[in-house]
Amino acid sequence: MRVSRLFAAVGIVWLSGACGSSEGTGSGGEGGVATTSGPSSSAAEGSSSASGSGGANAGGGGMTGTGGAGAAGGSGEGGAGTGVGGAGAGGAGGALASGAGAGGADGVGGAGGPDTGVEVPTCEPYGATCARSGDCCSGICDSATSTCASPLSVCLGTGAACEESSECCNLNCASGRCSATACLPDGSDCTAGGAACCSGMCVGGTCSDVNGATACQTGGNPCTEDSQCCSKLCGRDNRCVLYSSFCVQRNDVCKGDSDCCTGVCVKRNTSDPAGYCGAEPSTASRCSSGGIDGAVCDSCGFCCSRVCAPYGPTGIAVCQPPSGCRVNGALCRRNEDCCGGDPTADLPGAGRVVCDKSGDPDGEIGRCRNPNGCTPQGGVCHFKDSYCSDTSTSAPNNCCSYLGHASNCRLDALGVPRCNALTACRQAGEDCASADDCCDGAPCVRNSETGKLQCYDTPGGTTPRCVTAGGPCTNNGDCCVGTTCEYEPGSLSGTCTTDSPSGATGSSGATGSSSATGGAGGAGGGGGSDGAGGTPPRCAEYGQLCGATSDCCNAGTVQCYNGICRIPPG
């Protein structure tokens, strides 16, 4: 889920397998010949060969009837699979920055793209044990499991076309290309039109510290441990990573309000190109100050949603947005964004909650507030036995339309303790507060015509239900795997969005030299079909549908529970 495209994350790369330092050029070994000519027999895997320092390029295995896929190399060409038999499919391109895979002939896999000369640093692969983020190829050490996490959202690597420095992994865009040199830390000498300052501010020949006396380091500045960074994520090159969540953290560098989890970007002067994310609008609420959606957290009670769980791309625990209406204390833009804020909704407690904008001088963004009375349908309530021991902190036990059992408070599919006094599930097109209200787990999203939250009518009536790219959403859990919910902070109306691949990408957890995406798959020759491109499948974000725990981002901490990626209760 993202709240802004201003700081662009423009590609996807799946980092699996060990990374080794590679300087020379190597080519994968040729796939072996099939042992029999039958259509189900497979060729033996070819041997690997490489030249240069530490090159590791595995040969692809050819298959009878189908060309083998060229495996990703540390540098150099992907392996060429061969097989004996009928018309084979073109092999996949090697996972390198440029060059399409060559066309595969009958039973022959396509070759990978050419060597780019980009050095791949020594690091630990996904799932390996780690002590800190710098140990991992992804630049992300999941503190909950002490293993390397796998990123999804990525930044532009060296040489990629860019429009602004925030698009690049090293936060330095020079002459329309991501520079090989990292951005200049706070306090460095700088010149107008020269290398970019990490803060985005060159004042009087010095890179300015945008957040003043704040102790934490903003994105791109030096670090040795995660706790030194405003984002709580120190990359493998010992520089703070800007994005540890789907929005920029409090006190980190920003260019506009929409970048920040808090919805507030503070600038010393309105003309300044950059500032820092300030505190969210202040108002009475039942959750901690700073516990808004997307904020880095260490306990459930800190979050307005009462769910503190890993953000898929980084593995860093953040306050997870609940489905449907925004809960008490969450950011909002109008009353109808809040649980109980729509007086026309056919739901218990309708009209009891307001979007309090008194803390915003501009009157644009506020926080959901329940001035008095019972907690409406979908509101957070007191619940003792969640996976978090502090889930019930500051949440009252007074759900509207009390039905006489447990005060109608129960955990929804994502683990949020919410009031639910409905006696029957809601059908497609009927009013709802969250997906928990809808039959068959259908998403609860805003109807673009009526403006009301209603159970989503999945095209074709398929179950289980999710929203495809371009459809409406309130959080990632509404969207089908491969898409995420993009919305402005405080808004209830989002869109399920698919990331656009780029020519060269690097991990979001690192700001040094990047690994690269796969070349295009080779065209099938002699009756073979085209090979697959270099972009692999995406794991399921928190709240999205799954068939097994291995489908989920941050698998282990997050499990596939009742068909949804989440932290199980109890």
C-alpha positions in Angstrom: 0.0 0.0 0.0 1.3 3.4 -0.8 0.0 6.9 -0.1 2.0 8.7 -2.7 3.9 8.3 -6.0 6.0 11.4 -5.2 8.7 9.2 -3.8 8.5 6.7 -6.6 8.9 2.9 -6.1 9.0 1.7 -9.7 9.7 -1.9 -10.0 9.7 -5.4 -8.5 12.6 -7.7 -8.0 12.6 -11.0 -6.1 15.9 -11.7 -4.4 16.5 -15.4 -3.9 19.7 -17.4 -3.7 23.0 -16.3 -2.4 24.7 -13.1 -3.6 28.4 -13.3 -4.4 30.8 -10.6 -5.4 31.2 -10.8 -9.2 33.3 -8.6 -11.4 34.0 -10.6 -14.5 31.8 -12.1 -17.2 30.6 -15.7 -17.2 28.1 -17.8 -19.1 26.0 -20.6 -17.9 26.7 -24.1 -18.8 24.7 -25.7 -21.6 21.8 -27.8 -20.5 22.3 -31.6 -20.7 20.6 -33.9 -23.2 17.5 -35.7 -22.2 18.0 -39.2 -21.1 15.0 -40.5 -23.1 13.0 -39.1 -26.0 9.6 -39.4 -24.2 7.6 -36.2 -23.7 7.8 -36.3 -20.0 11.6 -36.8 -19.6 13.8 -34.0 -18.6 17.4 -33.1 -19.4 20.1 -33.2 -16.8 21.1 -29.8 -15.6 24.1 -28.3 -17.3 27.3 -27.4 -15.4 28.0 -23.9 -14.3 31.0 -21.9 -15.6 32.2 -18.4 -14.9 35.2 -16.1 -15.4 36.2 -13.2 -13.4 36.1 -12.8 -9.6 33.5 -15.0 -8.0 31.0 -15.2 -11.0 28.3 -17.7 -10.4 26.0 -18.4 -13.3 24.1 -21.7 -13.2 23.1 -23.4 -16.5 19.5 -23.9 -17.1 18.1 -27.4 -17.2 16.7 -28.3 -20.7 13.5 -30.3 -20.9 12.2 -32.6 -23.6 9.5 -30.7 -25.5 10.2 -27.5 -23.7 13.3 -25.2 -23.7 15.0 -24.8 -20.3 14.9 -21.4 -18.6 18.2 -19.5 -18.4 19.0 -19.1 -14.7 19.9 -15.8 -13.2 23.6 -15.1 -13.1 25.5 -12.9 -10.6 26.8 -11.3 -13.7 27.2 -12.5 -17.2 24.7 -14.4 -19.3 21.9 -16.7 -18.1 22.4 -20.4 -18.8 21.1 -21.8 -22.1 18.9 -24.8 -21.6 18.7 -27.5 -24.2 16.5 -30.5 -24.7 15.8 -33.2 -27.2 12.3 -33.9 -28.6 9.4 -31.9 -29.9 9.0 -28.2 -30.5 10.3 -26.4 -27.3 9.3 -23.2 -25.7 11.7 -20.3 -25.6 13.6 -20.0 -22.3 13.3 -17.2 -19.8 15.8 -14.3 -20.0 18.6 -14.2 -17.5 18.0 -11.9 -14.5 20.2 -9.0 -15.6 19.7 -5.4 -16.3 19.5 -5.2 -20.1 19.2 -7.3 -23.2 16.4 -9.6 -24.3 16.9 -13.3 -24.2 17.7 -14.8 -27.5 15.1 -16.8 -29.4 14.9 -20.4 -28.4 15.0 -23.0 -31.2 13.2 -26.4 -30.9 13.9 -27.6 -27.4 16.4 -24.8 -26.7 16.0 -22.2 -24.0 16.7 -18.5 -24.7 20.0 -17.0 -23.5 20.0 -14.2 -20.8 20.9 -10.6 -21.3 24.5 -9.3 -21.4 26.7 -8.5 -18.5 26.1 -5.0 -17.1 29.3 -4.8 -15.0 27.3 -4.0 -11.9 29.0 -5.5 -8.8 26.7 -7.5 -6.6 27.8 -7.2 -3.0 28.3 -10.2 -0.7 25.3 -10.7 1.5 22.9 -13.2 2.9 19.9 -14.5 0.9 16.3 -14.4 1.8 15.5 -16.6 4.8 19.1 -16.7 6.1 19.9 -15.8 9.7 20.9 -12.2 10.3 21.8 -9.8 13.1 21.1 -6.5 11.3 19.7 -5.3 8.0 23.1 -4.8 6.5 23.7 -8.6 6.6 21.0 -9.3 4.0 21.0 -9.1 0.2 17.6 -7.4 0.5 19.0 -5.0 3.1 16.1 -6.1 5.4 16.5 -8.2 8.5 13.2 -9.1 10.0 13.7 -8.4 13.8 10.9 -10.7 14.7 12.5 -13.8 13.2 16.2 -12.6 12.8 16.1 -13.8 9.2 16.5 -11.9 5.9 13.2 -10.7 4.5 12.4 -10.3 0.8 11.5 -6.9 -0.6 8.8 -6.1 -3.1 8.8 -2.4 -3.6 12.1 -1.3 -5.1 14.0 1.8 -6.1 16.0 2.7 -9.2 19.6 1.5 -9.5 22.7 3.1 -10.9 22.2 4.5 -14.5 18.4 4.3 -14.5 16.5 7.2 -15.8 15.1 9.4 -13.1 13.3 12.7 -12.6 14.2 13.4 -9.0 16.7 12.0 -6.4 14.0 10.3 -4.3 13.4 7.8 -7.1 17.0 6.4 -6.8 18.2 3.9 -4.2 21.0 6.2 -3.3 18.8 9.4 -3.4 21.0 11.0 -6.0 19.6 11.7 -9.5 22.2 13.6 -11.7 21.4 14.7 -15.2 18.4 12.5 -15.5 20.2 9.3 -14.3 20.7 7.7 -10.9 24.3 8.4 -10.1 26.8 5.8 -9.0 27.6 8.1 -6.1 25.3 8.2 -3.1 23.6 11.4 -1.9 25.6 13.8 0.3 24.9 13.4 4.0 23.8 16.3 6.2 26.6 18.8 6.8 28.5 18.0 3.6 29.6 20.7 1.2 27.3 21.1 -1.8 26.7 23.3 -4.8 23.6 24.3 -6.7 23.2 21.7 -9.5 25.8 19.4 -8.0 25.4 16.1 -6.3 22.1 15.8 -4.4 21.9 16.3 -0.7 20.2 13.4 1.1 17.9 16.0 2.8 17.1 17.6 -0.6 18.3 20.9 0.8 21.6 22.7 -0.1 21.6 25.9 1.9 24.6 28.3 1.8 26.9 25.6 0.4 26.0 23.0 3.0 23.5 20.1 3.0 20.9 21.2 5.5 19.5 19.0 8.3 15.8 19.3 7.6 14.5 18.0 11.0 16.5 20.3 13.2 17.2 19.0 16.7 15.6 15.7 16.1 18.0 12.9 17.0 17.1 10.4 14.2 18.9 10.4 10.8 16.8 11.0 7.7 16.9 8.8 4.6 20.4 8.5 3.0 22.4 9.6 6.0 25.0 7.3 7.7 23.9 4.7 10.2 25.3 1.6 11.9 22.0 0.3 13.3 18.3 0.5 12.6 17.5 2.5 15.7 19.5 5.5 14.5 17.2 6.1 11.5 13.9 7.9 11.5 12.6 5.0 9.4 14.1 2.4 11.8 15.8 0.8 8.8 19.6 1.0 8.2 20.5 -0.3 4.7 23.3 -2.7 3.8 25.5 0.3 2.8 25.1 1.8 6.3 22.8 4.5 5.2 19.2 5.1 6.4 16.5 3.8 4.0 13.7 6.3 3.4 10.9 3.8 3.1 10.4 1.2 5.8 6.7 1.4 5.4 4.3 2.4 2.7 4.6 6.1 3.8 7.4 8.2 5.2 7.9 8.2 9.0 7.7 11.1 11.4 10.8 13.3 11.3 12.0 11.8 8.0 12.5 13.9 4.8 9.4 14.7 2.7 8.5 16.9 -0.2 4.7 17.2 0.4 2.0 16.2 2.9 1.0 13.1 0.8 4.4 11.6 1.4 3.9 11.3 5.2 2.1 8.7 7.3 0.9 11.7 9.4 -0.3 13.7 6.4 1.8 16.6 7.5 5.1 17.7 5.8 6.7 20.6 7.7 8.9 23.1 5.8 10.8 26.1 7.2 9.7 28.1 4.1 6.9 27.2 1.8 9.3 27.6 -1.1 11.7 24.9 0.2 12.0 21.8 -1.9 12.0 19.5 1.1 11.0 19.3 4.8 10.3 16.7 7.4 7.2 14.7 8.4 5.6 16.3 11.4 3.1 15.0 13.9 -0.5 14.1 12.8 -3.3 16.6 13.7 -3.9 16.6 17.4 -7.3 15.6 18.8 -8.8 13.4 21.6 -8.6 9.8 20.6 -8.4 6.3 22.2 -5.0 5.4 20.7 -1.5 6.6 21.2 -0.1 9.7 19.6 1.7 8.6 16.5 -0.2 5.3 16.2 -1.7 6.1 12.8 -1.7 3.7 9.8 1.7 3.0 8.4 3.7 4.2 11.5 6.5 1.9 12.7 5.4 0.2 15.9 6.6 -2.2 18.6 3.2 -3.1 20.1 -0.4 -3.4 19.1 -1.7 -1.1 21.8 0.3 1.7 20.2 -1.7 1.5 17.0 -5.2 2.9 16.4 -6.0 -0.3 14.5 -4.6 -2.4 17.4 -2.6 -4.5 14.8 1.2 -4.1 14.6 2.5 -6.5 11.9 5.2 -6.6 9.2 5.0 -4.4 6.1 5.6 -6.9 3.2 8.5 -5.2 1.4 10.7 -4.6 4.4 9.6 -6.9 7.2 9.4 -3.8 9.5 6.4 -3.9 11.9 4.0 -1.1 11.1 0.4 -0.2 12.2 -1.7 -2.1 9.7 -4.7 -0.2 8.2 -8.0 -2.1 8.9 -10.5 -2.8 6.1 -13.4 -0.6 5.5 -14.1 2.5 7.7 -11.4 4.3 9.6 -11.3 3.6 13.3 -11.2 6.0 16.2 -8.0 8.1 16.1 -7.2 7.3 12.4 -6.7 10.0 9.9 -9.8 11.1 7.9 -11.0 13.8 5.5 -14.7 13.7 6.1 -17.2 12.2 8.6 -18.2 9.4 6.3 -14.6 8.1 6.3 -15.0 7.0 9.9 -16.7 4.0 11.5 -20.1 5.4 12.5 -19.5 8.7 10.6 -22.2 8.1 7.9 -25.6 9.0 9.5 -27.4 7.4 6.5 -25.7 4.0 6.8 -27.9 1.0 7.8 -25.5 0.1 10.6 -25.5 0.1 14.5 -24.2 3.5 15.8 -24.5 5.3 12.5 -23.9 9.1 12.8 -22.2 9.0 16.2 -18.6 9.7 15.0 -17.1 12.8 13.4 -13.9 13.6 11.5 -12.3 16.2 13.9 -10.2 18.6 11.8 -9.6 21.1 14.6 -6.0 20.2 14.8 -5.3 21.0 11.1 -4.9 24.8 10.4 -5.8 24.1 6.8 -8.9 22.2 7.7 -8.2 19.4 5.2 -7.3 16.4 7.3 -8.5 15.2 10.7 -8.9 12.2 13.0 -11.9 10.1 13.6 -13.4 10.9 17.0 -16.3 9.4 18.9 -17.4 12.3 21.2 -19.8 10.2 23.4 -22.0 7.2 23.5 -21.5 3.6 22.3 -18.9 2.4 19.8 -20.4 2.0 16.4 -20.3 -1.0 14.0 -16.6 -1.5 12.9 -15.1 0.6 15.7 -12.2 -0.8 17.8 -13.3 -2.4 21.0 -12.0 -4.1 24.1 -10.7 -7.6 23.4 -8.4 -9.7 25.7 -7.3 -12.7 23.8 -5.6 -11.4 20.6 -2.1 -12.4 19.5 -1.1 -9.1 21.2 -1.4 -8.9 25.0 -2.0 -5.1 24.8 -4.7 -5.1 22.1 -7.4 -3.8 24.4 -5.5 -0.7 25.6 -7.8 2.4 25.9 -10.6 0.6 23.9 -14.0 0.7 25.7 -16.3 -2.3 26.1 -19.6 -0.6 24.9 -20.5 -1.6 21.4 -23.8 -0.2 20.0 -26.8 -2.5 19.7 -25.5 -4.9 22.4 -26.7 -8.4 21.6 -25.8 -10.0 25.0 -22.6 -11.9 24.3 -19.0 -10.6 24.7 -20.3 -7.1 24.0 -20.3 -8.0 20.3 -16.5 -7.4 20.1 -14.6 -9.9 18.0 -11.4 -10.1 15.9 -12.0 -9.5 12.2 -10.1 -11.4 9.5 -7.0 -9.2 9.9 -6.9 -9.4 13.7 -8.5 -6.0 14.4 -10.9 -6.1 17.5 -14.1 -4.6 16.1 -17.7 -4.1 17.2 -20.1 -6.3 15.2 -23.7 -6.4 16.2 -25.1 -7.7 12.9 -27.3 -10.7 13.1 -26.6 -11.7 9.4 -23.9 -11.0 6.9 -24.4 -8.3 4.3 -24.9 -9.1 0.6 -23.3 -7.4 -2.3 -24.4 -3.7 -2.5 -25.5 -3.6 1.1 -24.0 -1.2 3.7 -21.0 -2.4 5.7 -18.3 -1.1 8.0 -15.7 -3.7 7.2 -15.1 -6.8 5.1 -16.1 -8.8 8.3 -19.7 -7.6 7.7 -19.9 -9.0 4.2 -20.9 -12.5 3.1 -18.1 -14.7 1.7 -15.4 -12.3 2.9 -16.2 -9.8 0.1 -14.3 -6.4 0.5 -16.2 -3.5 2.0 -15.3 -0.5 -0.3 -16.7 2.9 -1.2 -19.3 2.9 -4.0 -18.1 5.6 -6.4 -21.7 6.6 -7.2 -23.3 6.8 -3.8 -20.2 7.5 -1.7 -21.3 4.8 0.8 -19.3 1.8 2.0 -20.9 -1.3 0.6 -20.0 -5.0 0.1 -18.2 -5.4 -3.2 -19.9 -7.3 -6.0 -16.9 -9.2 -7.4 -17.2 -9.4 -11.2 -18.4 -12.9 -12.1 -19.4 -13.5 -8.5 -16.2 -15.5 -7.8 -15.1 -16.5 -4.3 -12.9 -16.0 -2.4 -13.3 -12.4 -3.4 -10.7 -9.6 -4.0 -10.5 -6.5 -6.1 -8.4 -6.5 -9.3 -6.2 -3.7 -10.5 -8.0 -0.5 -11.1 -10.8 -1.3 -8.6 -11.7 0.4 -5.3 -10.0 -0.5 -2.0 -9.5 0.7 1.6 -6.4 -1.4 2.4 -4.2 -4.1 0.8 -6.4 -6.9 2.0 -9.1 -5.7 -0.4 -6.8 -6.1 -3.4 -5.9 -9.3 -5.3 -2.3 -10.5 -4.9 0.0 -8.6 -7.1 -1.6 -5.3 -6.4 -1.6 -2.9 -3.5 -4.1 -0.3 -2.3 -2.8 3.3 -3.1 -4.5 6.2 -1.3 -3.8 9.6 0.1 -3.3 9.8 3.9 -6.7 10.2 5.6 -8.7 9.2 2.5 -11.0 6.1 2.5 -11.0 5.9 -1.3 -8.1 4.0 -2.7 -7.3 2.1 -5.9 -5.8 -1.4 -6.3 -2.6 -0.6 -8.2 0.1 -2.8 -9.9 3.7 -1.5 -9.9 5.2 -0.8 -13.2 8.5 -2.7 -13.9 11.6 -0.7 -14.8 14.8 -1.4 -16.7 17.1 -1.6 -13.6 16.0 -1.9 -10.1 17.4 -2.3 -6.6 16.2 -3.4 -3.2 14.1 -0.9 -1.2 16.2 -2.0 1.8 19.5 -0.8 0.3 20.9 2.4 -1.1 24.1 1.0 -2.6 24.7 -0.8 -5.9 21.6 -2.5 -7.1 20.9 -5.9 -8.5 18.9 -5.9 -11.7 15.7 -7.2 -13.2 15.6 -10.0 -15.7 15.8 -9.5 -19.4 12.9 -10.3 -21.6 12.3 -14.0 -22.4 13.4 -15.4 -25.7 11.0 -15.9 -28.5 10.2 -19.5 -29.2 11.7 -20.9 -32.4 10.4 -23.7 -34.6 7.0 -23.9 -33.0 8.1 -23.1 -29.4 6.2 -20.4 -27.5 7.8 -17.2 -26.2 9.9 -17.4 -23.0 8.9 -15.7 -19.8 10.3 -12.3 -18.7 12.4 -11.7 -15.7 9.7 -10.5 -13.2 8.7 -13.3 -10.8 5.4 -13.6 -8.9 4.7 -11.4 -6.0 4.0 -12.6 -2.4 0.8 -11.8 -0.7 0.7 -8.7 1.5 -0.7 -8.7 5.0 -4.5 -9.3 4.8 -4.4 -10.7 1.2 -5.6 -14.1 0.1 -3.3 -17.2 0.3 -3.3 -20.9 -0.1 -0.3 -21.6 2.1 2.0 -19.7 4.4 4.7 -19.7 1.8 2.5 -17.4 -0.3 2.8 -14.7 2.3 5.3 -11.9 2.6 7.4 -12.4 5.8 6.2 -16.0 5.9 6.8 -17.4 9.4 5.9 -14.3 11.4 2.9 -14.0 9.1 1.0 -17.2 8.4 -1.8 -18.2 6.0 -4.7 -18.4 8.5 -8.2 -19.2 7.2 -7.0 -18.3 3.7 -5.6 -14.9 4.7 -2.0 -13.8 5.3 -2.0 -12.5 8.9 -0.5 -13.1 12.4 -2.8 -15.9 13.9 -4.7 -15.1 17.1 -3.6 -16.5 20.4 
